[in-house]
C-alpha cells in the first residue's frame, strides 16, 4: 500500500511540473505572436558568478523610428553562446521594445522543455511505482 502513496506523490509532482511547462509554453507563444522580429548585434557579455561563471549576451537592436534598444538575454552559458559582434535574430514585444529575447527556439522554450521533461519523468516513475512497486 505504501508504494501506491509514493507513486501518487510522484504523479502529482509530475503533473505540477507539466502544468508549469504548459504555462511557460503558452506565455512564450503569446510573446512570440505579439512580437516583431529584428536583427540585433551582441555588444558585450554580462558575467554571472553563481555555482560557476556563465555569460549572457548584451544585445543592441534598432526598434521603431530607428531608436536603439539594448537588453541582456536571460539565459546564460559557459562557454558563451555568442561572441561580441555576432548578429542574432531577436524578437521584441510590439508594445514594449525593452521586452526582447533572442529568437532561438531553445532559448525561448527552455523552461517549458525542462519542466515538461522532468514532469514526464516524475509522472512515468510514479505510475510505475504505483503499478509494480
C-alpha positions in Angstrom: 0.0 0.0 0.0 2.9 2.4 0.8 4.2 2.1 -2.8 0.8 3.4 -4.1 1.1 6.5 -2.0 4.7 7.0 -3.1 3.7 6.6 -6.7 0.8 9.0 -6.2 3.2 11.6 -4.8 5.4 11.2 -7.9 2.4 11.5 -10.2 1.3 14.7 -8.5 4.7 16.3 -8.7 5.0 15.2 -12.4 1.6 16.7 -13.1 2.6 20.0 -11.4 5.8 20.2 -13.5 3.8 19.6 -16.7 1.4 22.4 -15.6 4.4 24.8 -15.2 5.7 23.7 -18.6 2.4 24.3 -20.2 2.1 27.8 -18.6 5.7 28.6 -19.7 4.9 27.4 -23.3 1.7 29.4 -23.5 3.4 32.6 -22.1 6.2 32.2 -24.7 3.8 31.6 -27.6 1.9 34.7 -26.7 5.1 36.7 -26.5 6.2 35.4 -29.9 2.8 36.1 -31.5 2.8 39.7 -30.2 6.5 40.4 -31.1 8.3 41.9 -34.0 11.4 40.2 -35.5 14.6 42.2 -35.9 18.4 41.7 -36.2 20.5 42.6 -33.2 24.2 42.7 -32.5 26.0 41.3 -29.5 27.8 44.3 -28.0 29.0 42.7 -24.8 28.8 39.7 -22.4 27.5 40.0 -18.9 29.3 37.7 -16.4 27.3 35.9 -13.8 29.1 34.3 -10.8 27.0 31.6 -9.2 28.0 27.9 -9.0 30.3 28.8 -11.8 30.9 31.7 -14.2 28.4 32.0 -17.0 27.8 34.7 -19.7 24.7 36.3 -21.1 24.9 38.3 -24.3 24.1 42.0 -24.2 22.3 42.8 -27.5 21.6 46.1 -29.3 18.9 46.5 -31.9 17.1 49.2 -33.9 13.4 49.5 -32.9 10.6 51.7 -34.3 11.8 55.0 -35.6 15.4 53.9 -35.7 15.8 54.1 -31.9 18.5 51.9 -30.3 17.5 49.5 -27.6 19.6 47.2 -25.6 18.8 44.1 -23.5 20.6 41.3 -21.7 19.4 37.9 -22.6 18.0 36.0 -19.6 19.7 32.7 -20.5 23.4 32.4 -19.7 26.0 29.7 -20.5 29.6 28.8 -20.3 31.2 28.8 -22.8 29.3 31.9 -24.0 26.7 31.1 -26.7 27.7 34.3 -28.6 30.7 36.5 -29.2 30.9 40.3 -29.3 30.0 41.4 -32.9 27.7 38.4 -33.6 24.5 39.2 -35.4 21.5 37.5 -33.8 17.8 37.3 -34.7 15.7 38.7 -31.9 12.0 39.2 -31.1 10.8 42.3 -29.2 7.4 43.0 -27.9 5.5 45.3 -30.2 4.2 47.5 -27.3 7.3 47.4 -25.2 10.6 47.3 -27.1 12.6 46.7 -23.9 11.0 43.3 -23.6 13.1 41.4 -26.1 14.6 37.9 -26.4 16.9 36.0 -28.7 14.7 34.2 -31.3 16.2 30.8 -30.7 13.7 28.0 -30.1 15.9 26.6 -27.4 16.4 29.9 -25.6 12.7 30.8 -25.9 11.3 27.5 -24.8 14.0 26.3 -22.4 11.8 26.5 -19.3 9.0 24.6 -20.9 11.4 21.9 -22.2 13.0 21.4 -18.7 9.8 21.3 -16.7 8.0 19.2 -19.3 10.8 16.7 -19.4 11.0 16.5 -15.6 7.2 16.3 -15.4 7.1 13.4 -17.8 9.8 11.5 -15.9 8.2 12.0 -12.5 4.7 11.1 -13.8 6.0 7.9 -15.5 8.1 6.9 -12.5 5.0 7.5 -10.3 2.8 5.3 -12.4 5.5 2.5 -12.5 5.9 2.7 -8.7 2.1 2.6 -8.1 1.7 -0.3 -10.6 4.7 -2.5 -9.8 6.0 -1.0 -6.5 
